[in-house]
Amino acid sequence: MDLGPGAPAIELAAAIRAGRLGSRELLDCYLDRIERLDGPVNSVVTLDVERARAQADRADAERARGESRGPLHGLPVTIKDALETAGLRSTGGATELAAHLPARDATAVARLRAAGAIVFGKTNLPAWSGDMQTYNELFGTTSNPWAPRCSPGGSSGGAAAAVACGFTSFELGTDIGGSIRIPAHLCGTFGLRPSHGLLPQDGYLAGPRRGRAPLDVNVVGPIARAAADLDLLLDVLAGPATGDAAAWTLRLPPAPGTPRIGLWLDDPFCPVDTGYVELLRTLADRLSDAGLPVSDARPPISFAESFDTYWTLLRAANGLNDPGGPLTHAAWLSAHEDRLRQQADWHEWFAGGAGPGRPDQGAARGRAAVDPDRGAPGHAAGFDALLCPVLAVTGYPHDHTGSYATREVLVDGRPRTHVDVARWTGLVGALGLPVAVAPAGRTAAGRPVGVQVVAARWHDRTATRVAALIAEVSGGYRTPPGFG
């Protein structure tokens, strides 16, 4: 194999198409690495070796005949154990589903298979995807490959750790409260929370009452080692649910050539670790030096009000799993009304409407004050993306005491709860906006940190484009020490 296991999926797929890499060769490489290196990490919890090897052998034979199943032909992949996989144990991390063997794939998984991917394993998560750490009674604790005493985040912690360690070509996770974005931030990978409704989410094991109904706030999305992988996987995964396909098709807007970028790097409602803010400031300066228009401007909204709306809708989405009890429909409608108003405010900011977030009211950081593709000088052209922290912290130790709401972590020497430091994922969590996470730099201790890239709804290509530009100045994905 002339490509390392930490290569982007798009490069691995090209090598398989060209006959420079065998599907079985890559699969066996992943299986060997998992056996040798995954013990202390504990990211991959279920394997389907014999079926996967048979499928890889078939993929190699098809390629030798000049046949292809699609853009992911022969790529071995793992799937977060929150998504159903036909004939492969799918538990949601819960003892109630310890022996659950689904008869069908989640639609997103089926689309990966139809594009040629080979599902060979499942990755760890907290029970019912309900924590920003990754541990459960069935499979134990997953550790961060960059810092074994620390969490990889949750709930897609096993997924992000497996991608970071080079145990899989890419991953498919879920995100209702930051479950893709937080692990990508802590493990140094890329992740995408797509526009809500862009990918079908049937087959998501959100609780004992599993079903086919899409869950409000939740999305299914990819975790990968390059922004180009996120685009590749959007091509495969995005589109209407099976029952809607006869009535509508999807065409995502292209990304702008020179995206205009706003910044929201700290806020009194959720103060951010000082060192993290400095890293993000350095990133913004590097983007500006690279010729991108970057401004200290943000949407004219209240962080506190937006988070309150998110928290209410999250409780409703959690339903019977919420210890506070399910919300009434009237309470949900009230929160939804708030959401629609906030969505309009964000849309106006992206489009260049009136308000404190207009480009002419932000302090320009870049050399290009106006993107010529977006409007003439003096025109409030709006912004294409907003950069903000993923969490208020750059990492936290394993802590399984108490509950998600009571556990604490130190931020600049002051204790704050896990719920509090995760407010940045809730800022846009319920608004349906696409958010990519890209590696933004390294802490003084050498650990990776990420940045959220928020774009207008359905402008997922813009989010991934800006993530790619960030990688150009930050260095992007790097293999954790000891996993090269």
Residue, then its C-alpha position, 0 to 999 in steps of 0.5 A: m500500500d503506497l498510501g498511509p492509513g491516515a490519508p483522506a478518503i478521497e485519495l484512498a478511493a482514487a488509489i483503489r480506482a487506479g489499481r494502486l491500492g486493493s480494497r482487501e489490502l486496505l481493509d486488512c491494514y485497518l483490521d491490523r491497526i485496530e488489533r494492535l493500537d485500539g486497545p487503550v483507545n477502545s474506539v471500535v466495538t463491533l467488527d464484521v470481519e468475514r463479510a467485509r473481507a468477502q465484500a472487499d475481495r468482490a470489490d477488487a474483482e470488480r475493479a479488475r474487470g473495469e466495474s465500479r459501484g460508485p465513488l466509494h468503491g471498495l472503501p472500508v468504513t465504520i459506523k457510529d453504533a447509533l445507526e442501524t446496520a443490517g445484520l450487524r449488531s447495533t446497540g445505541g450504546a444501551t443495554e436494552l439493545a445489547a443483542h439488537l440485529p437490524a434487518r435493514d440499514a439506516t438510509a444513510v448507511a444504505r447510501l454509503r453501501a450503494a456508493g461502494a463503501i464496505v461497512f466492517g465495524k461499529t464505533n463506541l458512544p454513550a448510551w442513547s448518544g446522550d453525553m459529551q463523553t464516550y462510555n457505556e456499560l456494554f463497551g466501556t470507555t473510549s479515550n482521546p488518542w491525543a491524551p488518553r486520560c481525556s475524553p474524545g468528546g461525545s457522543s460520536g467519540g468512538a467515530a472521531a477517535a477511529v478516524a483520527c487513528g487511521f482505523t477507518s476511511f471515514e465515519l458516519g455520526t450523528d449530532i443533536g447537541g454537538s455530537i459530531r462537532i465536539p469529537a472532531h474538535l477534540c480529536g483533530t478531525f473534520g466534521l459536518r453537521p449538515s443542514h437539518g433535513l439534508l440527510p435522512q436520519d431513519g435508523y437512528l437509535a435515539g431511545p428504546r422507542r426506535g422508529r422511522a420518524p426524523l428527530d427535530v434538531n438531530v442530524v446525520g453527518p460525516i467525520a473525516r480527515a479532509a474537507a474534500d472528504l466531507d464534500l465527497l460524502l455530501d454527494v453520496l448522502a444528501g437527498p430526499a428520504t425515499g418516500d419524497a424522492a419522487a417529488w423533489t430533487l436537491r441542488l445545493p448552492p455552490a461555494p463562493g470563490t472568496p468567502r466573506i467571514g465573520l468572527w464570534l470568538d468569545d462571549p460573556f454568556c459562555p466565556v472561552d478558555t483564553g488560550y483557545v481564543e488566542l489560537l482562533r485569533t491567530l487563525a483569523d489573522r492567517l486567513s486575513d493574510a491569505g487574502l480572505p475578507v475577515s471581519d469582527a462581525r456577527p449576527p445581531i442576536s442574543f446568545a442567551e435567547s438563542f441557547d434557551t430556544y435550543w435547549t427547549l427544542l432539545r428537551a422536546a426532541n429527547g422526549l421520554n429520555d428527558p428527565g424533566g419530562p416531555l414538553t407539551h405541543a404548545a410549548w414546542l410551538s412557542a419555541h419553534e416560533d422563536r426558532l423561526r424568528q432567529q432563523a430570519d435574523w441569521h438569514e438577514w445577516f448572511a444576505g447583508g440586511a440591516g443590523p449590527g452584523r453588517p460588514d460596514q459595521g464590523a472591524a475589517r481584518g482582511r485586505a479585501a473589504v468587499d468581495p467583488d463577486r458579491g457586490a460593488p463597494g458600498h453594498a452590504a454584501g453580507f457574509d458567507a460564514l461565521l467562525c466561532p469556538v466549538l466549546a469553551v474548553t480545549g479538552y477535559p478528563h474522563d469524569h463519570t461521576g454525577s450527570y452530564a448536567t453536574r460534572e465540572v471542568l476548569v476553564d481558566g481556573r474556574p469550574r463550569t459544568h459540561v452543559d455550560v461549556a457546550r453552549w457554543t454548539g447550542l448557539v446554532g444547534a436548533l436553527g437548521l444551519p450547516v456547521a463544519v468543524a476544521p482543525a484550527g491549531r494546537t494547544a501549548a500541550g500539543r493537542p488539536v483544537g477545532v473551529q465551527v464554520v457556520a453557513a446559511r441554510w443549504h449552503d453546506r458547500t460554503a461551510t466545507r469550502v471555508a473548512a478547506l481554506i482553514a486547513e490550508v493555513s492551520g495544517g489540517y489533520r495530523t496523525p496522533p503520536g504513536f498512530g503513524 
